[in-house]
Amino acid sequence: VQILKLMNSNINNQTKDNEEIFFFQTEVNQLLSLIVNTFYKKKEIFLRELISNSSDALDKVRYQSISNPSILKSEPDLYIHVIPSKANNTLTVADSGIGMTKSDLINNIGTIARSGTKRFVEALKQGSDLSLIGQFGVGFYATYLVSEKVIIYTKHNNDDYYMWESLAGGSFRIKKIPPIKDLKRGTRVVVHLKDDQLEFLEETRLKEIIKKHSEFISYPIALEVEKIVGKELNTTAEKQSDEQKVSSEQTKTAKVVKKELQVINNQKPIWMKRQQDIRDEEYTAFYKSITNDWESPLGKKHFSVEGQVDFKAILFVPRRAPYDLFDTRKKMNNIRLYVRRVFIMDNCQDLIPEYLNFIKGIVDSEDLPLNISRETLQQNRILNVIKKNLIKRSIEMFFEIASDKDDYVKFYEAFSKNIKLGVHEDSQNRSKFAELLRFRSSMFNEEIVSFRDYIKRCKEGQKNIYYIIGESVKALKESPFIEKLVSKNIEVLFMIDPMDEYCMQQLKDFEGYKLICVTKEGLQLEDLDDEEHKEFEKLTASYSLLCEVMKETLGEKVEKVVVSERIEGSPGCLVTGKYGWTANMERIMKAQALRDTSLSSYLGSKKTLEINPKNKIVKELKRRVEIDRTDLLVRDITYLLYDLTLIVSGFSVENPTSFSNRVSRLLEIGLNLVTDDSEYLSKDNTIEDLLDTNQATDKGEMDTGYTPNKYNMDEDIPAAD
């Protein structure tokens, strides 16, 4: 800017003691083209800049009229008019602002990067309530993005009428002109559009730009539009008859094009009003105007912030989630940023986090640091302050919605994934988002409950919150993992959303209560007395041999086999390590088309087989192992039991064919279709020979020579107790 000022000054080269001072030289038209095309990305910005300049001019005359009301006598109405002319390929922006004197035209318009608005603000006392836009002195030159010539007609109360004209070259001319009838005070900028920029003469395009960038300017912006109306024309017709001539009048209607001014910015910036002065209907109308939604918002938050940065904002929660809520190809947020009621951007990714991308609203600041084109925020510190406040007020709004149970059910159905993402991503507000979580419960059929509701119903001495994650509530209700808890009337939360897996990875406790996943190892029930613990320890010791044999049989399929205290009726279940994936998470990861397969090597489930010592099948296996630990039937049933626990625990069967064959053999035994069991019970046959049916011959016989449909297990196997 300093260089540009030097270029435009008329100071001659100075010499002193053989020193010479020179000033940079440049082609003005080349420099102007460089400035305009570098600062502005979108050509439509020129209209925003001209309207903003008009708004500044109106602010100036309004401010001066406070101390000198006679200033408004020449033109009491404060307006901005946008007038397209297809016949002349011109677009005119007229206002009834302060106007410009001849010196203003030379100093402000004729000097690049010199702002009359900025000088006016600097002349006011600190802390003034005046809000003006043009701070950089280059906004006017955005017109050269679309024009080949610009003409300005202006009238100041203290000067004559003048015309300023420039072809965006290195010169401009100023001419004193006769009075213009309909220009009593103010400025009229006439932009002669280039042949390839005639879109800016179309009514729909102009309305779109004005609504987008200048909808909340404090003064009415009227666009001249064309309307076709019918005009009655009277004609006289004569009918000749034999006796006389009959004269009659006929009325015809002709279509006539009529021009009229239509105010575009009818919606006023309601965030500038006090909250108590705004009705709910006004909030709803404003919400619909900025979102094009046909429904009223589910919640709203109107607030202002003062401190490091001053801004006002209104946030809304829609009633339903958009179909593309998590589509990464769309805009990342729906917050519109304004500076002094002038639209700046609606795609600032740093303004609000992604998990709150469903929030709609506006933020209007008086002093945001922008670049010259007013299209980019420049200080991350200011953005962080705004972002922090938006998150805080959004959470407050969610709690206000939660005060109405029915409304919160609608909200949670639509945006529960966003709340859970907030738990996962936002460590500072994690505890607050956790209060907003809701889940199905083993205590209720349909009602959803919060962690706080769960704590109120906890049994005396209970310091854990138990939960289970799976595909459906029906499957979780019948899960073996919760049998013991339900029998002791301990509540279990059901989590069926895939997002719950990611959410609970970050959430370890809530208000002093530990969150315990019942499908992971290390579950210890809190309400067992000393005698029950001693009894369980005896059971564990008595089943140590069976656990050892089953571990030998399954090998690396499981990490260990232990006696369970979490199941009541089922023979067993497969639990995972504390820090690995659950069965549900493993299923989710396998379903990812672009998953990283290397993750499963160290995050995959380390399975522990837990057996139920009270189950008849397990008791019979224990008895058989104590008689003969090499009993082949025990080994076969161990594999079958492992496959069954895989299914009921939420895993997928590793080898469905082998599982099917084992079940088929047991069905044959149960239906007495096996007649000879001598070869099946032979100690020489290995478990692989007995179980691996994948290598069977086409005749259905195994490599060991026995035929599966010829053995009978009933003769030598004593009945179970």
Buried (B, 14 or more C-beta within 10 A) or exposed (E): EEEBEEBBEEEEEEEEEEEEEEEEEEEBBEBBBEBBEEBBEEBBBBBBBBBBBBBBBBBBBBBBBEEEEEBBEBBEEBBBBBBBBEEEBBBBBBBBBBBBBBEBBBBBBBBBBBBBBBEBBEEEEEEEEEBBBBBBBBBBBBBBBBBBBBBBBBBBBEBEBBBBBBBBEEEBEBEEEEEEEEBBBBBBBBBBBBEEBBEBBEEEBBBEBBBBBBBBBBBBBBBBBEEEEEEEEEEEEEEEEEEEEEEEEEEEEEEEEEEEBBEBBEBBBBBEEEEEEBEEEBBBEBBBBBBEBEEBBBBBBBBBBEEEBEBBBBBBBBBBBBEEBBEEEEEBBBBBBBBBBBBBBBEBEEBBBBBBBBBBBBBBBEEBBBEBBBBEBEEEEBBEBBBEBBBBBBBBBBEBBBEEEEBBBBBBEBBBBBBBBBBBBBEEBBEBBBBBBBBBBBBEEEEBBBBEBBBEEBEEEBEBBBBBBBEEBEBBBEBBBBBBBBEEEBBBBBBBEBBBBBBBBBBEBBEEBEBBBBBBBEBEBEEBEEEEEEEBEEBBEEBEEBBBBBBEBBEEBBBBBBBBBBBBEBBBBBBBBEEBBBBBBBBBBEEEEEEEEEEBEEBBBBBBBBBBBEBEBBBBBBBBBEEEBEBBBBBBBBBBBBBBBBEBBBBEBEBEEBBEBBEEBBEBBEEEBBEEBEBBBBEEBEBEBBBBBEEEEEEEBBEBEBBBBBBBBEEEBEEEE
